[in-house]
Amino acid sequence: MFKSVLTIIFVVVVLLLVRAVMQRFKLESNKTSSVSNNSNQDTVQCLQCKTYIPNEDAIFRGDKAFCSTQHLHDWKQNN
Ligand SMILES: [Zn+2]
């Protein structure tokens, strides 16, 4: 009984250590690479079709974003 509890504690500690190391690697790779790798912050919504697209693929007109020039034209015609 006591041995199995020790085994479980050992496994948990190892898992926590692995997770800590992984997170450290992740943080370091985020620092070195550009901000555009952060997918949560760098997507914009197309005003026409409401699709979320990466910032770098979006077409901007002022503060408005579009997934394609086609949708930019569509939106212009409707507004
Ligand atoms: Zn669109």
PDB file of the backbone (N, CA, C, O) and the ligand in Angstrom, with CONECT records:
HET     ZN  A 101       1
ATOM      1  N   MET A   1       0.838  -1.207   0.000  1.00  0.00           N
ATOM      2  CA  MET A   1       0.000   0.000   0.000  1.00  0.00           C
ATOM      3  C   MET A   1       0.871   1.255   0.000  1.00  0.00           C
ATOM      4  O   MET A   1       0.736   2.134  -0.850  1.00  0.00           O
ATOM      5  N   PHE A   2       1.775   1.305   0.990  1.00  0.00           N
ATOM      6  CA  PHE A   2       2.656   2.472   1.093  1.00  0.00           C
ATOM      7  C   PHE A   2       3.529   2.630  -0.151  1.00  0.00           C
ATOM      8  O   PHE A   2       3.830   3.740  -0.588  1.00  0.00           O
ATOM      9  N   LYS A   3       3.918   1.505  -0.695  1.00  0.00           N
ATOM     10  CA  LYS A   3       4.779   1.521  -1.879  1.00  0.00           C
ATOM     11  C   LYS A   3       4.028   2.103  -3.091  1.00  0.00           C
ATOM     12  O   LYS A   3       4.593   2.860  -3.881  1.00  0.00           O
ATOM     13  N   SER A   4       2.770   1.739  -3.214  1.00  0.00           N
ATOM     14  CA  SER A   4       2.010   2.243  -4.359  1.00  0.00           C
ATOM     15  C   SER A   4       1.759   3.745  -4.231  1.00  0.00           C
ATOM     16  O   SER A   4       1.737   4.460  -5.232  1.00  0.00           O
ATOM     17  N   VAL A   5       1.567   4.230  -2.983  1.00  0.00           N
ATOM     18  CA  VAL A   5       1.414   5.674  -2.775  1.00  0.00           C
ATOM     19  C   VAL A   5       2.692   6.399  -3.182  1.00  0.00           C
ATOM     20  O   VAL A   5       2.650   7.442  -3.835  1.00  0.00           O
ATOM     21  N   LEU A   6       3.823   5.832  -2.785  1.00  0.00           N
ATOM     22  CA  LEU A   6       5.115   6.415  -3.167  1.00  0.00           C
ATOM     23  C   LEU A   6       5.278   6.448  -4.681  1.00  0.00           C
ATOM     24  O   LEU A   6       5.773   7.426  -5.241  1.00  0.00           O
ATOM     25  N   THR A   7       4.854   5.369  -5.339  1.00  0.00           N
ATOM     26  CA  THR A   7       4.945   5.304  -6.800  1.00  0.00           C
ATOM     27  C   THR A   7       4.108   6.410  -7.431  1.00  0.00           C
ATOM     28  O   THR A   7       4.549   7.077  -8.367  1.00  0.00           O
ATOM     29  N   ILE A   8       2.895   6.599  -6.910  1.00  0.00           N
ATOM     30  CA  ILE A   8       2.017   7.644  -7.455  1.00  0.00           C
ATOM     31  C   ILE A   8       2.637   9.026  -7.256  1.00  0.00           C
ATOM     32  O   ILE A   8       2.639   9.852  -8.168  1.00  0.00           O
ATOM     33  N   ILE A   9       3.166   9.270  -6.051  1.00  0.00           N
ATOM     34  CA  ILE A   9       3.806  10.566  -5.776  1.00  0.00           C
ATOM     35  C   ILE A   9       4.979  10.780  -6.724  1.00  0.00           C
ATOM     36  O   ILE A   9       5.175  11.870  -7.263  1.00  0.00           O
ATOM     37  N   PHE A  10       5.750   9.723  -6.914  1.00  0.00           N
ATOM     38  CA  PHE A  10       6.908   9.807  -7.810  1.00  0.00           C
ATOM     39  C   PHE A  10       6.471  10.175  -9.237  1.00  0.00           C
ATOM     40  O   PHE A  10       7.069  11.037  -9.882  1.00  0.00           O
ATOM     41  N   VAL A  11       5.423   9.504  -9.708  1.00  0.00           N
ATOM     42  CA  VAL A  11       4.924   9.771 -11.067  1.00  0.00           C
ATOM     43  C   VAL A  11       4.435  11.215 -11.175  1.00  0.00           C
ATOM     44  O   VAL A  11       4.718  11.896 -12.161  1.00  0.00           O
ATOM     45  N   VAL A  12       3.706  11.678 -10.166  1.00  0.00           N
ATOM     46  CA  VAL A  12       3.180  13.047 -10.186  1.00  0.00           C
ATOM     47  C   VAL A  12       4.321  14.060 -10.219  1.00  0.00           C
ATOM     48  O   VAL A  12       4.284  15.030 -10.976  1.00  0.00           O
ATOM     49  N   VAL A  13       5.331  13.820  -9.392  1.00  0.00           N
ATOM     50  CA  VAL A  13       6.475  14.744  -9.349  1.00  0.00           C
ATOM     51  C   VAL A  13       7.170  14.782 -10.699  1.00  0.00           C
ATOM     52  O   VAL A  13       7.521  15.852 -11.196  1.00  0.00           O
ATOM     53  N   VAL A  14       7.369  13.603 -11.293  1.00  0.00           N
ATOM     54  CA  VAL A  14       8.019  13.553 -12.608  1.00  0.00           C
ATOM     55  C   VAL A  14       7.185  14.313 -13.645  1.00  0.00           C
ATOM     56  O   VAL A  14       7.724  15.069 -14.452  1.00  0.00           O
ATOM     57  N   LEU A  15       5.871  14.103 -13.614  1.00  0.00           N
ATOM     58  CA  LEU A  15       4.998  14.794 -14.567  1.00  0.00           C
ATOM     59  C   LEU A  15       5.071  16.309 -14.386  1.00  0.00           C
ATOM     60  O   LEU A  15       5.121  17.059 -15.361  1.00  0.00           O
ATOM     61  N   LEU A  16       5.077  16.751 -13.121  1.00  0.00           N
ATOM     62  CA  LEU A  16       5.154  18.183 -12.848  1.00  0.00           C
ATOM     63  C   LEU A  16       6.473  18.766 -13.345  1.00  0.00           C
ATOM     64  O   LEU A  16       6.516  19.864 -13.900  1.00  0.00           O
ATOM     65  N   LEU A  17       7.550  18.007 -13.133  1.00  0.00           N
ATOM     66  CA  LEU A  17       8.860  18.459 -13.595  1.00  0.00           C
ATOM     67  C   LEU A  17       8.887  18.574 -15.117  1.00  0.00           C
ATOM     68  O   LEU A  17       9.360  19.567 -15.669  1.00  0.00           O
ATOM     69  N   VAL A  18       8.375  17.548 -15.781  1.00  0.00           N
ATOM     70  CA  VAL A  18       8.338  17.553 -17.246  1.00  0.00           C
ATOM     71  C   VAL A  18       7.537  18.751 -17.735  1.00  0.00           C
ATOM     72  O   VAL A  18       7.937  19.437 -18.676  1.00  0.00           O
ATOM     73  N   ARG A  19       6.394  18.998 -17.083  1.00  0.00           N
ATOM     74  CA  ARG A  19       5.545  20.124 -17.482  1.00  0.00           C
ATOM     75  C   ARG A  19       6.259  21.448 -17.296  1.00  0.00           C
ATOM     76  O   ARG A  19       6.176  22.333 -18.148  1.00  0.00           O
ATOM     77  N   ALA A  20       6.961  21.582 -16.182  1.00  0.00           N
ATOM     78  CA  ALA A  20       7.685  22.822 -15.909  1.00  0.00           C
ATOM     79  C   ALA A  20       8.757  23.062 -16.962  1.00  0.00           C
ATOM     80  O   ALA A  20       8.940  24.182 -17.437  1.00  0.00           O
ATOM     81  N   VAL A  21       9.468  21.983 -17.322  1.00  0.00           N
ATOM     82  CA  VAL A  21      10.518  22.106 -18.337  1.00  0.00           C
ATOM     83  C   VAL A  21       9.904  22.472 -19.690  1.00  0.00           C
ATOM     84  O   VAL A  21      10.422  23.327 -20.408  1.00  0.00           O
ATOM     85  N   MET A  22       8.794  21.812 -20.024  1.00  0.00           N
ATOM     86  CA  MET A  22       8.122  22.089 -21.299  1.00  0.00           C
ATOM     87  C   MET A  22       7.667  23.539 -21.377  1.00  0.00           C
ATOM     88  O   MET A  22       7.837  24.197 -22.404  1.00  0.00           O
ATOM     89  N   GLN A  23       7.085  24.034 -20.282  1.00  0.00           N
ATOM     90  CA  GLN A  23       6.609  25.416 -20.265  1.00  0.00           C
ATOM     91  C   GLN A  23       7.764  26.391 -20.422  1.00  0.00           C
ATOM     92  O   GLN A  23       7.635  27.429 -21.072  1.00  0.00           O
ATOM     93  N   ARG A  24       8.895  26.044 -19.818  1.00  0.00           N
ATOM     94  CA  ARG A  24      10.069  26.894 -19.922  1.00  0.00           C
ATOM     95  C   ARG A  24      10.550  26.956 -21.370  1.00  0.00           C
ATOM     96  O   ARG A  24      10.892  28.024 -21.877  1.00  0.00           O
ATOM     97  N   PHE A  25      10.571  25.804 -22.021  1.00  0.00           N
ATOM     98  CA  PHE A  25      10.965  25.768 -23.431  1.00  0.00           C
ATOM     99  C   PHE A  25      10.006  26.591 -24.272  1.00  0.00           C
ATOM    100  O   PHE A  25      10.415  27.322 -25.174  1.00  0.00           O
ATOM    101  N   LYS A  26       8.721  26.459 -23.963  1.00  0.00           N
ATOM    102  CA  LYS A  26       7.685  27.175 -24.713  1.00  0.00           C
ATOM    103  C   LYS A  26       7.866  28.682 -24.564  1.00  0.00           C
ATOM    104  O   LYS A  26       7.796  29.431 -25.538  1.00  0.00           O
ATOM    105  N   LEU A  27       8.101  29.111 -23.322  1.00  0.00           N
ATOM    106  CA  LEU A  27       8.288  30.535 -23.063  1.00  0.00           C
ATOM    107  C   LEU A  27       9.505  31.063 -23.803  1.00  0.00           C
ATOM    108  O   LEU A  27       9.483  32.158 -24.367  1.00  0.00           O
ATOM    109  N   GLU A  28      10.583  30.254 -23.791  1.00  0.00           N
ATOM    110  CA  GLU A  28      11.807  30.696 -24.445  1.00  0.00           C
ATOM    111  C   GLU A  28      11.637  30.767 -25.950  1.00  0.00           C
ATOM    112  O   GLU A  28      12.144  31.688 -26.589  1.00  0.00           O
ATOM    113  N   SER A  29      10.927  29.803 -26.523  1.00  0.00           N
ATOM    114  CA  SER A  29      10.730  29.819 -27.968  1.00  0.00           C
ATOM    115  C   SER A  29       9.801  30.965 -28.363  1.00  0.00           C
ATOM    116  O   SER A  29       9.937  31.527 -29.450  1.00  0.00           O
ATOM    117  N   ASN A  30       8.857  31.314 -27.486  1.00  0.00           N
ATOM    118  CA  ASN A  30       7.988  32.455 -27.758  1.00  0.00           C
ATOM    119  C   ASN A  30       8.768  33.754 -27.755  1.00  0.00           C
ATOM    120  O   ASN A  30       8.506  34.659 -28.546  1.00  0.00           O
ATOM    121  N   LYS A  31       9.735  33.828 -26.847  1.00  0.00           N
ATOM    122  CA  LYS A  31      10.533  35.054 -26.745  1.00  0.00           C
ATOM    123  C   LYS A  31      11.376  35.263 -27.992  1.00  0.00           C
ATOM    124  O   LYS A  31      11.482  36.374 -28.511  1.00  0.00           O
ATOM    125  N   THR A  32      11.986  34.152 -28.472  1.00  0.00           N
ATOM    126  CA  THR A  32      12.901  34.283 -29.586  1.00  0.00           C
ATOM    127  C   THR A  32      12.155  34.488 -30.906  1.00  0.00           C
ATOM    128  O   THR A  32      12.596  35.253 -31.764  1.00  0.00           O
ATOM    129  N   SER A  33      11.024  33.798 -31.059  1.00  0.00           N
ATOM    130  CA  SER A  33      10.288  33.964 -32.295  1.00  0.00           C
ATOM    131  C   SER A  33       9.458  35.243 -32.247  1.00  0.00           C
ATOM    132  O   SER A  33       9.310  35.860 -31.192  1.00  0.00           O
ATOM    133  N   SER A  34       8.929  35.626 -33.379  1.00  0.00           N
ATOM    134  CA  SER A  34       8.200  36.880 -33.448  1.00  0.00           C
ATOM    135  C   SER A  34       6.831  36.751 -32.796  1.00  0.00           C
ATOM    136  O   SER A  34       6.364  35.644 -32.529  1.00  0.00           O
ATOM    137  N   VAL A  35       6.201  37.871 -32.545  1.00  0.00           N
ATOM    138  CA  VAL A  35       4.912  37.912 -31.860  1.00  0.00           C
ATOM    139  C   VAL A  35       3.832  37.247 -32.703  1.00  0.00           C
ATOM    140  O   VAL A  35       2.814  36.807 -32.168  1.00  0.00           O
ATOM    141  N   SER A  36       4.041  37.169 -34.003  1.00  0.00           N
ATOM    142  CA  SER A  36       3.005  36.654 -34.899  1.00  0.00           C
ATOM    143  C   SER A  36       2.720  35.179 -34.683  1.00  0.00           C
ATOM    144  O   SER A  36       1.727  34.661 -35.193  1.00  0.00           O
ATOM    145  N   ASN A  37       3.592  34.482 -33.919  1.00  0.00           N
ATOM    146  CA  ASN A  37       3.327  33.081 -33.626  1.00  0.00           C
ATOM    147  C   ASN A  37       2.221  32.895 -32.610  1.00  0.00           C
ATOM    148  O   ASN A  37       1.696  31.793 -32.450  1.00  0.00           O
ATOM    149  N   ASN A  38       1.866  33.962 -31.926  1.00  0.00           N
ATOM    150  CA  ASN A  38       0.800  33.859 -30.935  1.00  0.00           C
ATOM    151  C   ASN A  38      -0.544  33.961 -31.648  1.00  0.00           C
ATOM    152  O   ASN A  38      -1.001  35.055 -31.976  1.00  0.00           O
ATOM    153  N   SER A  39      -1.176  32.801 -31.887  1.00  0.00           N
ATOM    154  CA  SER A  39      -2.354  32.768 -32.741  1.00  0.00           C
ATOM    155  C   SER A  39      -3.551  33.471 -32.112  1.00  0.00           C
ATOM    156  O   SER A  39      -4.411  33.983 -32.829  1.00  0.00           O
ATOM    157  N   ASN A  40      -3.618  33.504 -30.782  1.00  0.00           N
ATOM    158  CA  ASN A  40      -4.778  34.121 -30.150  1.00  0.00           C
ATOM    159  C   ASN A  40      -4.838  35.625 -30.372  1.00  0.00           C
ATOM    160  O   ASN A  40      -5.917  36.191 -30.549  1.00  0.00           O
ATOM    161  N   GLN A  41      -3.701  36.253 -30.364  1.00  0.00           N
ATOM    162  CA  GLN A  41      -3.690  37.704 -30.420  1.00  0.00           C
ATOM    163  C   GLN A  41      -3.642  38.234 -31.843  1.00  0.00           C
ATOM    164  O   GLN A  41      -3.957  39.401 -32.075  1.00  0.00           O
ATOM    165  N   ASP A  42      -3.260  37.410 -32.785  1.00  0.00           N
ATOM    166  CA  ASP A  42      -2.993  37.925 -34.109  1.00  0.00           C
ATOM    167  C   ASP A  42      -3.980  37.464 -35.169  1.00  0.00           C
ATOM    168  O   ASP A  42      -3.617  37.313 -36.336  1.00  0.00           O
ATOM    169  N   THR A  43      -5.215  37.242 -34.771  1.00  0.00           N
ATOM    170  CA  THR A  43      -6.240  36.987 -35.759  1.00  0.00           C
ATOM    171  C   THR A  43      -7.214  38.159 -35.782  1.00  0.00           C
ATOM    172  O   THR A  43      -7.478  38.787 -34.756  1.00  0.00           O
ATOM    173  N   VAL A  44      -7.733  38.437 -36.949  1.00  0.00           N
ATOM    174  CA  VAL A  44      -8.737  39.484 -37.108  1.00  0.00           C
ATOM    175  C   VAL A  44      -9.953  38.871 -37.796  1.00  0.00           C
ATOM    176  O   VAL A  44      -9.859  37.846 -38.470  1.00  0.00           O
ATOM    177  N   GLN A  45     -11.088  39.523 -37.607  1.00  0.00           N
ATOM    178  CA  GLN A  45     -12.318  39.004 -38.192  1.00  0.00           C
ATOM    179  C   GLN A  45     -12.641  39.770 -39.468  1.00  0.00           C
ATOM    180  O   GLN A  45     -12.655  41.001 -39.490  1.00  0.00           O
ATOM    181  N   CYS A  46     -12.898  39.014 -40.524  1.00  0.00           N
ATOM    182  CA  CYS A  46     -13.322  39.627 -41.778  1.00  0.00           C
ATOM    183  C   CYS A  46     -14.689  40.275 -41.566  1.00  0.00           C
ATOM    184  O   CYS A  46     -15.615  39.642 -41.058  1.00  0.00           O
ATOM    185  N   LEU A  47     -14.804  41.530 -41.958  1.00  0.00           N
ATOM    186  CA  LEU A  47     -16.040  42.274 -41.734  1.00  0.00           C
ATOM    187  C   LEU A  47     -17.175  41.737 -42.587  1.00  0.00           C
ATOM    188  O   LEU A  47     -18.346  41.894 -42.242  1.00  0.00           O
ATOM    189  N   GLN A  48     -16.829  41.103 -43.701  1.00  0.00           N
ATOM    190  CA  GLN A  48     -17.827  40.634 -44.643  1.00  0.00           C
ATOM    191  C   GLN A  48     -18.351  39.242 -44.299  1.00  0.00           C
ATOM    192  O   GLN A  48     -19.565  39.049 -44.221  1.00  0.00           O
ATOM    193  N   CYS A  49     -17.462  38.266 -44.091  1.00  0.00           N
ATOM    194  CA  CYS A  49     -17.909  36.884 -43.871  1.00  0.00           C
ATOM    195  C   CYS A  49     -17.705  36.418 -42.438  1.00  0.00           C
ATOM    196  O   CYS A  49     -18.037  35.281 -42.103  1.00  0.00           O
ATOM    197  N   LYS A  50     -17.156  37.293 -41.579  1.00  0.00           N
ATOM    198  CA  LYS A  50     -16.971  37.010 -40.141  1.00  0.00           C
ATOM    199  C   LYS A  50     -15.986  35.889 -39.865  1.00  0.00           C
ATOM    200  O   LYS A  50     -15.953  35.352 -38.758  1.00  0.00           O
ATOM    201  N   THR A  51     -15.184  35.530 -40.858  1.00  0.00           N
ATOM    202  CA  THR A  51     -14.169  34.502 -40.666  1.00  0.00           C
ATOM    203  C   THR A  51     -12.956  35.102 -39.968  1.00  0.00           C
ATOM    204  O   THR A  51     -12.565  36.238 -40.237  1.00  0.00           O
ATOM    205  N   TYR A  52     -12.368  34.319 -39.068  1.00  0.00           N
ATOM    206  CA  TYR A  52     -11.142  34.768 -38.414  1.00  0.00           C
ATOM    207  C   TYR A  52      -9.941  34.372 -39.259  1.00  0.00           C
ATOM    208  O   TYR A  52      -9.808  33.220 -39.669  1.00  0.00           O
ATOM    209  N   ILE A  53      -9.078  35.332 -39.511  1.00  0.00           N
ATOM    210  CA  ILE A  53      -7.918  35.104 -40.355  1.00  0.00           C
ATOM    211  C   ILE A  53      -6.682  35.667 -39.665  1.00  0.00           C
ATOM    212  O   ILE A  53      -6.787  36.609 -38.879  1.00  0.00           O
ATOM    213  N   PRO A  54      -5.498  35.093 -39.955  1.00  0.00           N
ATOM    214  CA  PRO A  54      -4.271  35.632 -39.371  1.00  0.00           C
ATOM    215  C   PRO A  54      -4.042  37.064 -39.836  1.00  0.00           C
ATOM    216  O   PRO A  54      -4.334  37.422 -40.977  1.00  0.00           O
ATOM    217  N   ASN A  55      -3.518  37.865 -38.934  1.00  0.00           N
ATOM    218  CA  ASN A  55      -3.246  39.274 -39.218  1.00  0.00           C
ATOM    219  C   ASN A  55      -2.482  39.470 -40.521  1.00  0.00           C
ATOM    220  O   ASN A  55      -2.777  40.370 -41.307  1.00  0.00           O
ATOM    221  N   GLU A  56      -1.481  38.597 -40.730  1.00  0.00           N
ATOM    222  CA  GLU A  56      -0.613  38.778 -41.888  1.00  0.00           C
ATOM    223  C   GLU A  56      -1.322  38.477 -43.212  1.00  0.00           C
ATOM    224  O   GLU A  56      -0.903  38.957 -44.265  1.00  0.00           O
ATOM    225  N   ASP A  57      -2.405  37.676 -43.157  1.00  0.00           N
ATOM    226  CA  ASP A  57      -3.158  37.367 -44.371  1.00  0.00           C
ATOM    227  C   ASP A  57      -4.307  38.324 -44.616  1.00  0.00           C
ATOM    228  O   ASP A  57      -4.921  38.299 -45.683  1.00  0.00           O
ATOM    229  N   ALA A  58      -4.602  39.161 -43.647  1.00  0.00           N
ATOM    230  CA  ALA A  58      -5.755  40.050 -43.762  1.00  0.00           C
ATOM    231  C   ALA A  58      -5.435  41.265 -44.617  1.00  0.00           C
ATOM    232  O   ALA A  58      -4.286  41.692 -44.730  1.00  0.00           O
ATOM    233  N   ILE A  59      -6.489  41.809 -45.217  1.00  0.00           N
ATOM    234  CA  ILE A  59      -6.370  43.047 -45.982  1.00  0.00           C
ATOM    235  C   ILE A  59      -7.015  44.156 -45.156  1.00  0.00           C
ATOM    236  O   ILE A  59      -8.187  44.060 -44.793  1.00  0.00           O
ATOM    237  N   PHE A  60      -6.271  45.180 -44.868  1.00  0.00           N
ATOM    238  CA  PHE A  60      -6.750  46.247 -43.998  1.00  0.00           C
ATOM    239  C   PHE A  60      -7.112  47.483 -44.799  1.00  0.00           C
ATOM    240  O   PHE A  60      -6.393  47.913 -45.701  1.00  0.00           O
ATOM    241  N   ARG A  61      -8.267  48.038 -44.426  1.00  0.00           N
ATOM    242  CA  ARG A  61      -8.634  49.365 -44.904  1.00  0.00           C
ATOM    243  C   ARG A  61      -8.981  50.189 -43.674  1.00  0.00           C
ATOM    244  O   ARG A  61     -10.073  50.066 -43.120  1.00  0.00           O
ATOM    245  N   GLY A  62      -8.049  51.027 -43.256  1.00  0.00           N
ATOM    246  CA  GLY A  62      -8.220  51.737 -42.003  1.00  0.00           C
ATOM    247  C   GLY A  62      -8.164  50.742 -40.859  1.00  0.00           C
ATOM    248  O   GLY A  62      -7.209  49.972 -40.747  1.00  0.00           O
ATOM    249  N   ASP A  63      -9.188  50.753 -40.004  1.00  0.00           N
ATOM    250  CA  ASP A  63      -9.218  49.789 -38.907  1.00  0.00           C
ATOM    251  C   ASP A  63     -10.068  48.578 -39.251  1.00  0.00           C
ATOM    252  O   ASP A  63     -10.335  47.750 -38.380  1.00  0.00           O
ATOM    253  N   LYS A  64     -10.501  48.457 -40.501  1.00  0.00           N
ATOM    254  CA  LYS A  64     -11.331  47.335 -40.923  1.00  0.00           C
ATOM    255  C   LYS A  64     -10.491  46.272 -41.595  1.00  0.00           C
ATOM    256  O   LYS A  64      -9.574  46.574 -42.359  1.00  0.00           O
ATOM    257  N   ALA A  65     -10.818  45.003 -41.298  1.00  0.00           N
ATOM    258  CA  ALA A  65     -10.042  43.894 -41.833  1.00  0.00           C
ATOM    259  C   ALA A  65     -10.916  43.005 -42.706  1.00  0.00           C
ATOM    260  O   ALA A  65     -12.103  42.820 -42.437  1.00  0.00           O
ATOM    261  N   PHE A  66     -10.313  42.460 -43.752  1.00  0.00           N
ATOM    262  CA  PHE A  66     -11.026  41.578 -44.678  1.00  0.00           C
ATOM    263  C   PHE A  66     -10.144  40.394 -45.010  1.00  0.00           C
ATOM    264  O   PHE A  66      -8.918  40.493 -44.971  1.00  0.00           O
ATOM    265  N   CYS A  67     -10.781  39.249 -45.344  1.00  0.00           N
ATOM    266  CA  CYS A  67     -10.012  38.043 -45.650  1.00  0.00           C
ATOM    267  C   CYS A  67      -9.500  38.079 -47.074  1.00  0.00           C
ATOM    268  O   CYS A  67      -8.511  37.416 -47.385  1.00  0.00           O
ATOM    269  N   SER A  68     -10.152  38.843 -47.957  1.00  0.00           N
ATOM    270  CA  SER A  68      -9.738  38.893 -49.354  1.00  0.00           C
ATOM    271  C   SER A  68     -10.163  40.229 -49.950  1.00  0.00           C
ATOM    272  O   SER A  68     -11.016  40.924 -49.398  1.00  0.00           O
ATOM    273  N   THR A  69      -9.561  40.576 -51.078  1.00  0.00           N
ATOM    274  CA  THR A  69      -9.953  41.811 -51.757  1.00  0.00           C
ATOM    275  C   THR A  69     -11.400  41.728 -52.226  1.00  0.00           C
ATOM    276  O   THR A  69     -12.106  42.733 -52.298  1.00  0.00           O
ATOM    277  N   GLN A  70     -11.833  40.484 -52.550  1.00  0.00           N
ATOM    278  CA  GLN A  70     -13.218  40.287 -52.966  1.00  0.00           C
ATOM    279  C   GLN A  70     -14.183  40.748 -51.876  1.00  0.00           C
ATOM    280  O   GLN A  70     -15.164  41.436 -52.158  1.00  0.00           O
ATOM    281  N   HIS A  71     -13.903  40.366 -50.632  1.00  0.00           N
ATOM    282  CA  HIS A  71     -14.784  40.747 -49.534  1.00  0.00           C
ATOM    283  C   HIS A  71     -14.672  42.225 -49.214  1.00  0.00           C
ATOM    284  O   HIS A  71     -15.634  42.840 -48.754  1.00  0.00           O
ATOM    285  N   LEU A  72     -13.508  42.794 -49.453  1.00  0.00           N
ATOM    286  CA  LEU A  72     -13.361  44.239 -49.293  1.00  0.00           C
ATOM    287  C   LEU A  72     -14.285  44.966 -50.267  1.00  0.00           C
ATOM    288  O   LEU A  72     -14.968  45.922 -49.899  1.00  0.00           O
ATOM    289  N   HIS A  73     -14.296  44.494 -51.523  1.00  0.00           N
ATOM    290  CA  HIS A  73     -15.162  45.106 -52.537  1.00  0.00           C
ATOM    291  C   HIS A  73     -16.638  44.879 -52.206  1.00  0.00           C
ATOM    292  O   HIS A  73     -17.457  45.789 -52.331  1.00  0.00           O
ATOM    293  N   ASP A  74     -16.969  43.650 -51.780  1.00  0.00           N
ATOM    294  CA  ASP A  74     -18.346  43.338 -51.396  1.00  0.00           C
ATOM    295  C   ASP A  74     -18.811  44.262 -50.278  1.00  0.00           C
ATOM    296  O   ASP A  74     -19.919  44.798 -50.309  1.00  0.00           O
ATOM    297  N   TRP A  75     -17.947  44.434 -49.298  1.00  0.00           N
ATOM    298  CA  TRP A  75     -18.314  45.243 -48.142  1.00  0.00           C
ATOM    299  C   TRP A  75     -18.508  46.702 -48.558  1.00  0.00           C
ATOM    300  O   TRP A  75     -19.419  47.379 -48.082  1.00  0.00           O
ATOM    301  N   LYS A  76     -17.635  47.176 -49.454  1.00  0.00           N
ATOM    302  CA  LYS A  76     -17.729  48.554 -49.939  1.00  0.00           C
ATOM    303  C   LYS A  76     -19.052  48.785 -50.652  1.00  0.00           C
ATOM    304  O   LYS A  76     -19.670  49.841 -50.518  1.00  0.00           O
ATOM    305  N   GLN A  77     -19.481  47.776 -51.414  1.00  0.00           N
ATOM    306  CA  GLN A  77     -20.721  47.911 -52.173  1.00  0.00           C
ATOM    307  C   GLN A  77     -21.939  47.943 -51.257  1.00  0.00           C
ATOM    308  O   GLN A  77     -22.942  48.585 -51.568  1.00  0.00           O
ATOM    309  N   ASN A  78     -21.845  47.243 -50.121  1.00  0.00           N
ATOM    310  CA  ASN A  78     -22.967  47.174 -49.214  1.00  0.00           C
ATOM    311  C   ASN A  78     -22.997  48.300 -48.189  1.00  0.00           C
ATOM    312  O   ASN A  78     -23.959  48.428 -47.431  1.00  0.00           O
ATOM    313  N   ASN A  79     -21.948  49.116 -48.164  1.00  0.00           N
ATOM    314  CA  ASN A  79     -21.902  50.182 -47.164  1.00  0.00           C
ATOM    315  C   ASN A  79     -21.673  51.545 -47.808  1.00  0.00           C
ATOM    316  O   ASN A  79     -21.607  52.556 -47.109  1.00  0.00           O
TER     317      ASN A  79
HETATM  318 ZN    ZN A 101     -14.295  37.419 -45.797  1.00  0.00          ZN2+
END
